[in-house]
Amino acid sequence: MHDLEAATGRYLDLIGRADEYGAVDLVLGLMDEGVSAEDVLLRIIAPGQRRVGELWASNEWSVAREHGATAISERAVAAVSGRVRPTPTRGRVAVACADGEYHALPTRIMAEVLRLRGWQVDFLGASVPGPHLITHLHQTGPDVVALGCTLPTRLPRAHATIAACQAVGIPVLAGGAGFGADGRFARLLGAEAWAPTADAAADRLAAGLPSFPAAHDGPGGAAADLGGEEYAYLTRHRADLLARVTDALREAYAPMGGYSARQLEHTAEDLGHIADFLIAAMYVHDAALFTEFVTWTCQVLVARKVPAESVVLGLGVFRDVLTDCPHARALLEEGVAAAQTCCADQRTETSV
């Protein structure tokens, strides 16, 4: 018996030190010793990569170290794929990341697990535009599309892709954290099925793609209620709104010495994320999508010694700028409340 937990620790150490050859040798060595390719993918590489994300979020690893480790994991997955080449015994699956989704590694791992389970897989990579995916479907005629989405900010584009696939008669299996931990957004957007993990996706396909019957109830189903006027306004005026919020924050911080160029750069990036998650939450009418992002952002900033009060201020200014968007303002109020809770927690921890 192999101690795969210990092997995962060794793998994490290797990719954290940018030891590409060592990481590849480790995974291939485990296969030579009898560990299945699927176990290497799902019990070594995948959990190791999840830990990479946690180490970045807690500020223990830099962005550069995280990116380097991810690149090595991609190389390790390719090495595993090259070592085992099963003959397809099932149908054909087109595997792609939603348009705008560049976190391709989880989807790539799913593609490799499906291949190991006997499917003929076309892995199309990161951020596949809907029209190009449809062209591929016409050219190859797969039985199903497996669509990956890590960030919920890509849900509007994922919805367009799901609808386009179904319009040409090909069902969609959704996967990835962007569809919700319980798959609720996959159901809402009309996907035929959802799976939380790569092996669960393979099981779903083998079982004949169980459907979400409630997703298609009534004319247009639940998806007919997605979006709305405020969502369209926020999408159309995103750049202008961000500029107005940035100007307002610059004025607010002026009495405290103003912003440095680096602070302005980071603030603009953070505000962009806030806008994108707000837009996504407005699209699917799900407040938790936004408040969970706010809480996570506060935790990441606190790990970097940035007071969570900065998030409260940013959300409040955003709310004040959106004078004609009552639903968005209400959602921002919920975000402010979530950030204030984080502030209280931060003060408690500081005082202990």
Salt bridges, closest charged atoms under 4 A:
ASP13 OD2 - ARG17 NH2 2.91
GLU20 OE2 - ARG75 NE 3.31
ASP32 OD1 - ARG83 NH1 2.64
GLU33 OE1 - HIS2 NE2 3.04
GLU38 OE2 - ARG117 NH2 2.95
GLU54 OE1 - ARG51 NH1 3.15
GLU66 OE1 - HIS67 ND1 2.68
ASP99 OD1 - ARG157 NH1 3.53
GLU101 OE2 - HIS103 ND1 2.83
GLU112 OE2 - ARG108 NE 2.84
GLU112 OE1 - ARG115 NH1 2.72
ASP122 OD2 - ARG92 NE 2.83
ASP122 OD2 - HIS136 NE2 3.15
ASP182 OD1 - ARG184 NH1 3.21
ASP203 OD1 - ARG117 NH1 2.94
ASP240 OD2 - ARG244 NH1 3.70
ASP247 OD1 - ARG250 NH1 2.84
GLU269 OE2 - HIS273 NE2 3.91
ASP276 OD1 - ARG238 NE 2.76
ASP286 OD2 - ARG184 NE 3.05
GLU309 OE2 - ARG347 NH1 3.21
ASP320 OD1 - ARG319 NE 3.16
GLU333 OE2 - ARG319 NH1 3.25
